[in-house]
């Protein structure tokens, strides 16, 4: 199969509130795409030239702009960014919080099939257009809304609170305090990592282990079962752009030393959380289809966990990052706390997770998160991550999930 190269890209500053700035989705897209093309060594004139030769297409990842900004038909909206996109094939892809990952998958597939030489992937979400409880209801559509979201206050914290409950139930030898302290440390690690990232939403925030581990307080109220505010990812405005290309294009344009997508995994679990738990009853893993997506990516890449230097994972809640530790193969299932306690996943650990800050620290504009993770891995393996660069990173792996780990996407990139 043809190789798929990553040319580069850009993300917006996830600290920004675009509504307060008086700006909407067109302003967001104009800024993100201009910066993304520049980050890949391209221009709008290049887009025009490529389109004239039928060599370029665009792939837009977004979850639920129909609610947040009252707009659909999002692929076509790139024509509002610049006239260079007139005539360029473009469409919107949706898979809840994994929307930009499915866009990346579609883009990579077109390049592997030699349909296009360049694919521009744009993931975005504007979430601060409504107050948090309305937004929480919108996000409930990523679950089975009629059964898990409708008339439920903040449905997703509750669903991932249930994941915490199920983890303790599945591994009865796991002490509850040890587990909850591990979740608190995951939060602290992500907040600390975010301070190194100049585009992270919480780079100016503070989180101590004492605050994160002391839940049900005024400063850390419970939001879903055992989980407190410290266990949650952020409500974020933002976009991420990554540009993929064929080997032919790299040779024609003289690009050198660009990483490739080495492997991927894509698995879908049952929609209802209770069906997921019934499906994995008696199995080793809390989220077996998440684990299978990782196994598929390793197989396609011809690599294993020992070959991966840095990870970006979908820490929409600390309980999801905890489950990802064994899904990646860093520990046996049920022993995830070991990698937390011994520092394996810390920034200077053997297998750092979320040096960017992750969704908890960097931010979680839902439709952008998969693209942002891929971009951050690109920065890591090209040695351009700046203050949050992991020394010697050559291979990186990401896990992006949609819903309550219903859609599971994994990508491995490197040289």
Protein Blocks (a to p, Z undefined) as FASTA:
>chain_A
ZZdddfbdcdddfkbcfklnopafklmmmmmmmmmmmmnopafklmmmmmmnopaccddd
dfklmlmnopghklmmmmmmpmklgoiacddddehjllmmmmmmmmmmmmmnomafbdcd
dddddfklbcfklmmmmmmmmmcfklmmgopahkllmmmmmmmmmmmmmmmmlcfklmmm
mmmmmmmmmmmmmmmpmkbfklmbccdfklmmmghifklccfehjbcfklpccddddddd
dddddfklmmmnopahiacdfbdcdddddfblklmmmmmgoiabfblmlmmmmmmmmmmn
opafklpmbdcddffbfklmmmmmmmnopacehilmmmmmnommmmklmbdghklnpjml
nopcfklmmmmmmmmmmmmmnopnojmlcehiabdcddddehjhkaccdddddZZ
